[in-house]
Amino acid sequence: MPARLPAPTRRPASARLPAILRTPLGVTGAALLALVLVTAVLAPLLWGDAAEAVDTAAMLQGPSADHWAGTDNLGRDLLFRTLVATRLSVALALAATALAVTVGLLLGTASLLLGPRAGRLVTAGVNIAVAFPGLLLALSFAVIFGVGQVGSVLAIGLSGAPAFARLCQTLVAGVATRDYLAAARLAGVGRLRILLRHVLPDVGGPLVVNVTIGAGGALLSFAGLSFLGLGVQAPAYDWGRLMQDGLDRIYLDPLAALLPGFAVVVAGLAFNLTGEAVARTFSIDSISGVSLLAGGALRTRRRPDAGGLPGQDATPSADVPLDAGPDLVLDVADLVVTVPTPAGRVRPVRGVTFQVARGEAVGVVGESGSGKTLTALAVARLLEPPTTVTARRLSFQGRDLLTGDHRTLLGTELAMVFQDPASSFNPVRRMGGQLAEGARHHLGLSRRQARDRAVDRLRSVRIGDPDRRAGQYPHEFSGGMRQRAMIGLGLMGSPALIVADEPTTALDVTVQRQVLDLLAEVRERDAVALLLISHDVSVVADVCDRVLVMYAGRVVEDLPAAGLATSARHPYTRALVAAVPHLETDLDRPLAVIPGRPVDPADLAAGCPFAPRCPLADARCRAEDPELVDGVACWRPGEDLPSAVPEEATA
Amino acid sequence: MPLTTPTPTAAPPAGLAPHRWLRFAVRRSGRLLVSLWVLVTAAFLMIHLVPGDPVRASLGPTASAELVAARRESLGLDQPLWVQYATYLRDLLTGDLGTSFGSQLPVADTIAQRLPATATLALLAFLVAVLVAVPVGVAVAVATRRGRAPRTELGFASTSVFLATIPDFLLAVALVWVFGVTLGWLPIAGQDGAASFVLPVLALAVGPAAVLARIVRVEMLAVLETDYVRTARAKRLPPAAVHLGHALPNAVTASLTLGGLLLGQLVAGTVLVESVFAWPGLGSTVVESILAKDYPLVQGTVLVYGVGVLVVNTMVDVALAVLDPRSTIGES
């Protein structure tokens, strides 16, 4: 599904400007930037003379009515001087930024301009230079170019160049592999032309953002250099220079140092905020359009109104046994999962009811987005706010999971097997420890005992040399081994139920069989129940006793696995079964598919949600949503389907 | 998804583990040596890149021609460039950084005398920044994930952006004014007892702490959504064990890479902050020597700062390798 996302739409930068101004960040940044630039242009014209006016009668004064920020050693007004210094401070910063960007662009695109070999050399040099802080580079360059304005512009500009070069390298590397560049190269377009016509327009956006932020940085660096006495030299003055002069008098006239400092912060913020705002507008533009359907990514835990004091231990008295029979491991009634989205509250699971008996294997099948994974995570109490779980009944091993804290119960008697074994173990911790920690916590085993048990469980899931393997990290295990280790993790306690969410989807076909066999073996050995979530009907038919078919957040059919091929009554179930290719499937004909698309839970119409795709749908199906009665939720269960539906639909 | 890339079909034999560390050590020290060589060469070339005659520039236009010639000879500047380079490298290996133009003292002695004050300052500031940023970043991430506590998030975001934007030397001036001038609680100049450390360390630590806290929060948020944290929760461990035992180590390894760059900047930032607080460290030495065109002293101090940054970066990589076994496999 994510692969099908539409490419981010490109719009000219001018069309984005209003969007930037609509955010508070953008407005603040733009207003500050305008203020700084206007001051830079106007202040020297308006107050240039006043800032230079020497008043020997008012030397080194503190703030007064005549001189709000006091005066310097020649009696010149410090407020005016701070305002007038805006022009030089900003101009020098922009000059240094321009130099940094130009040199950075040349270095960063060296691989395009000079070819790969020279490019690699430049890249290596840039990588070394980038590791050194800008100020250190600036100081070194200041040695070479000498102190003063020109030297400082060169020093700050060149010291900023490696960072821009690195940025350009990253951006260009992202663009350089694209097809149209290869096409342009094949067409014999020159390197410089490719750079100017094809690459720069593509990396322009991020570059503009970073140039803006870079200008803020250059401004601060310049203030720093001048403050050290290495930048602007008297009689010229910028903010850094004014701060240096003012610092000695901080007891007498704090504003002499603080006012130019404040100006530096304001100007720096103006550039940074504007850059940030542009950056945010750009990135919002590129990720808009991602649908909220990705149910698998949503996880949550406790119903907020269902109490359950955090940290409260599961005491027998808190666990009121329900009237459900002792043979039920899991009893779920009217399970609802609600997910808040920007478009309102969506219910990807809408009233699911089922039970799992001791030792029973129940499969849950359905398309992506049918709510099967959310159902599994909800019964395992692994969903977290803001996703909420409500139910009329949710009990595991006879205890009500909707109230109280059942950490130890769930930690020892409920085992989880997740879809992707590659990402389900903590990459920085050893496997043995990852298996052992739950047992140490819940069963009070010592470190030694827990490790021994972990090694024993690894052996029981057929991992060779388990003692050595326990000391290894997940990346040293193969995919199938990791999934078996995950089952071993579930066996650390004494599980009554294994919830396996697509346990074989991420695995090789040859390894899938091993994992399924292992699950079957574990079940037989200890009469463990299994809730197997899968989109693969044949796996479920093979492993399970009973099958729940889910569609649009509901169970639409609940039937014995053996009856899948022959006695399925819901048109959706029958379509799912028909879509599974067999050995005898005629490969000359197109494979059967279910016409139409799965329903978006955010966009449910009235009536049976399958009606738009159902060959049997009539007026009633489109008006009323059928309840699950006698194991099927359909107004026309078991009726003959029009022949060859799938083929027609694809033809 | 950092994990999905290399899925080794067969696990390497465990006997390879020491070799992996050896390979990591060889590769990393190779990179360090190349960087060091570039740094040393740059420091050597610095004096030769000065336009005109650096000795004339240093001694001023009034110095006699004999003095300039004598100084050139004592510096070996009359030798061919490669001879000077070889001499420079040889002297460097014996710890000889040359003699200051101004004080006529060995540069190495001046640095040895000044370095401890700067190193203490940088180290303390880094410790403060990490000790504040990591807990704050983790706590804010846990409190604000999945759109919870939006006000906390807004408050944290705006405060940290603001603190990260203020350059250290401006913050230093503001701190001097508030705590030194207005409140009179703390000394504002010189190194004299524990109290004199407070303001310089604060000035250096606040910015990096704000940036680091933001990085830790972002990394922590990403890690909290990973499959392995879900597995940890499926083990029904207490939240503290999930957050600190499973999420934090992964978030910290990612934060460390950027944190190392911050630490490098912090080392350089001491120059400015020392200037504000008249700190008797290397920072004032480097500024004075640049202004006085005391080139041997400049070369030596810049070299020391550069080596400091390289050492910091190497330490960060080693720490990464210890924390995350995957990082020793090799980088592309």
Boltz contact constraints between the chains, C-beta under 6 A:
constraints:
  - contact:
      token1: [A, 128]
      token2: [B, 35]
      max_distance: 6.0
  - contact:
      token1: [A, 128]
      token2: [B, 38]
      max_distance: 6.0
  - contact:
      token1: [A, 131]
      token2: [B, 313]
      max_distance: 6.0
  - contact:
      token1: [A, 132]
      token2: [B, 309]
      max_distance: 6.0
  - contact:
      token1: [A, 133]
      token2: [B, 264]
      max_distance: 6.0
  - contact:
      token1: [A, 133]
      token2: [B, 265]
      max_distance: 6.0
  - contact:
      token1: [A, 133]
      token2: [B, 268]
      max_distance: 6.0
  - contact:
      token1: [A, 135]
      token2: [B, 268]
      max_distance: 6.0
  - contact:
      token1: [A, 136]
      token2: [B, 268]
      max_distance: 6.0
  - contact:
      token1: [A, 136]
      token2: [B, 305]
      max_distance: 6.0
  - contact:
      token1: [A, 140]
      token2: [B, 302]
      max_distance: 6.0
  - contact:
      token1: [A, 142]
      token2: [B, 290]
      max_distance: 6.0
  - contact:
      token1: [A, 143]
      token2: [B, 46]
      max_distance: 6.0
  - contact:
      token1: [A, 143]
      token2: [B, 290]
      max_distance: 6.0
  - contact:
      token1: [A, 143]
      token2: [B, 298]
      max_distance: 6.0
  - contact:
      token1: [A, 144]
      token2: [B, 49]
      max_distance: 6.0
  - contact:
      token1: [A, 144]
      token2: [B, 50]
      max_distance: 6.0
  - contact:
      token1: [A, 220]
      token2: [B, 167]
      max_distance: 6.0
  - contact:
      token1: [A, 224]
      token2: [B, 169]
      max_distance: 6.0
  - contact:
      token1: [A, 224]
      token2: [B, 272]
      max_distance: 6.0
  - contact:
      token1: [A, 227]
      token2: [B, 169]
      max_distance: 6.0
  - contact:
      token1: [A, 228]
      token2: [B, 275]
      max_distance: 6.0
  - contact:
      token1: [A, 228]
      token2: [B, 287]
      max_distance: 6.0
  - contact:
      token1: [A, 250]
      token2: [B, 181]
      max_distance: 6.0
  - contact:
      token1: [A, 251]
      token2: [B, 181]
      max_distance: 6.0
  - contact:
      token1: [A, 254]
      token2: [B, 177]
      max_distance: 6.0
  - contact:
      token1: [A, 257]
      token2: [B, 173]
      max_distance: 6.0
  - contact:
      token1: [A, 261]
      token2: [B, 170]
      max_distance: 6.0
  - contact:
      token1: [A, 261]
      token2: [B, 173]
      max_distance: 6.0
  - contact:
      token1: [A, 265]
      token2: [B, 166]
      max_distance: 6.0
  - contact:
      token1: [A, 268]
      token2: [B, 165]
      max_distance: 6.0
  - contact:
      token1: [A, 269]
      token2: [B, 165]
      max_distance: 6.0
  - contact:
      token1: [A, 272]
      token2: [B, 165]
      max_distance: 6.0
  - contact:
      token1: [A, 386]
      token2: [B, 146]
      max_distance: 6.0
  - contact:
      token1: [A, 407]
      token2: [B, 236]
      max_distance: 6.0
  - contact:
      token1: [A, 410]
      token2: [B, 236]
      max_distance: 6.0
  - contact:
      token1: [A, 411]
      token2: [B, 235]
      max_distance: 6.0
  - contact:
      token1: [A, 411]
      token2: [B, 236]
      max_distance: 6.0
  - contact:
      token1: [A, 416]
      token2: [B, 234]
      max_distance: 6.0
  - contact:
      token1: [A, 418]
      token2: [B, 227]
      max_distance: 6.0
  - contact:
      token1: [A, 420]
      token2: [B, 227]
      max_distance: 6.0
  - contact:
      token1: [A, 422]
      token2: [B, 3]
      max_distance: 6.0
  - contact:
      token1: [A, 422]
      token2: [B, 4]
      max_distance: 6.0
  - contact:
      token1: [A, 422]
      token2: [B, 7]
      max_distance: 6.0
  - contact:
      token1: [A, 423]
      token2: [B, 3]
      max_distance: 6.0
  - contact:
      token1: [A, 423]
      token2: [B, 227]
      max_distance: 6.0
  - contact:
      token1: [A, 424]
      token2: [B, 227]
      max_distance: 6.0
  - contact:
      token1: [A, 424]
      token2: [B, 228]
      max_distance: 6.0
  - contact:
      token1: [A, 424]
      token2: [B, 231]
      max_distance: 6.0
  - contact:
      token1: [A, 425]
      token2: [B, 228]
      max_distance: 6.0
  - contact:
      token1: [A, 426]
      token2: [B, 228]
      max_distance: 6.0
  - contact:
      token1: [A, 426]
      token2: [B, 246]
      max_distance: 6.0
  - contact:
      token1: [A, 427]
      token2: [B, 3]
      max_distance: 6.0
  - contact:
      token1: [A, 428]
      token2: [B, 249]
      max_distance: 6.0
  - contact:
      token1: [A, 428]
      token2: [B, 250]
      max_distance: 6.0
  - contact:
      token1: [A, 428]
      token2: [B, 324]
      max_distance: 6.0
  - contact:
      token1: [A, 438]
      token2: [B, 235]
      max_distance: 6.0
  - contact:
      token1: [A, 441]
      token2: [B, 237]
      max_distance: 6.0
  - contact:
      token1: [A, 468]
      token2: [B, 14]
      max_distance: 6.0
  - contact:
      token1: [A, 473]
      token2: [B, 325]
      max_distance: 6.0
  - contact:
      token1: [A, 475]
      token2: [B, 326]
      max_distance: 6.0
  - contact:
      token1: [A, 476]
      token2: [B, 11]
      max_distance: 6.0
  - contact:
      token1: [A, 477]
      token2: [B, 11]
      max_distance: 6.0
  - contact:
      token1: [A, 478]
      token2: [B, 9]
      max_distance: 6.0
  - contact:
      token1: [A, 479]
      token2: [B, 7]
      max_distance: 6.0
